Amino acid sequence: MQDYVKFARAKGVSESRILFVHVLKNIMIPIVSVLGLELGSMIAFAVVTETVFAWPGMGKLLIDSITKLDRPVIVAYLMMTVLMFVTINLIVDLVYTWLDPRVRLTAEPA
C-alpha cells in the first residue's frame, strides 16, 4: 500500500474518494499507455485477421492490391494507417498531460 493511501485513510477520507481520486489517477497513465499500444496493434493485425477469415475490409483490400501490384492503393492504405497511428499517439500524449501535469512541456522561467 502506498503512503498517500495510508495518509488519506488516516485523514478520514472515504474509501470511494481514495479509490477514485487518489488511486485511479495514479494508475491511469500505464492503462492509457497499454490501451494506445493495443489499439495500434489491433490496427496493424487487422490485415492478418481479414486475410485468414476472408472478411472484406481494408486488410483484404491491401492484400489484394499487393498481389495485383496496385501501388496507389497500397500507398493510400499505408498513409491512412500512419495517420491513425500518429493520431492515437497524439491522443495518448494529450491524455498524459491531462492526467499528470508534471508531464507538460512548459519552459521554466530563468
Phi, psi and omega in degrees: 000136182283157182295323182293331177286317177300317180295318179295320176295321179295329178285345179094018179289142182294154182298321181294321178292320177299315182295310188278332183264311187272307187285311184298323179297324182279335181266356183287331182296312176295326179294317179296321178299311182294319179297320177297316179295319180292323177295320176296319178295322180297319178294317183293320183270004174297328179299313181295314182297315181292328179287315182296316184266003179056039176275138176287133181177190182294323179295316177296321177299319179296313181297317177297322179291324178294318180292331180264003181056043178270085189297320180299323178291321179297314180295319179297318178297314180296321178294320177295319180295316178297318178298320178294318179297316180296318179296316179298316179295323176296316179297318178298317179295321178294322177293323175304310182293331178287320181284319185229104182297341179292344183278342183301145179262085177244148181285135177281134177293141183282000000 
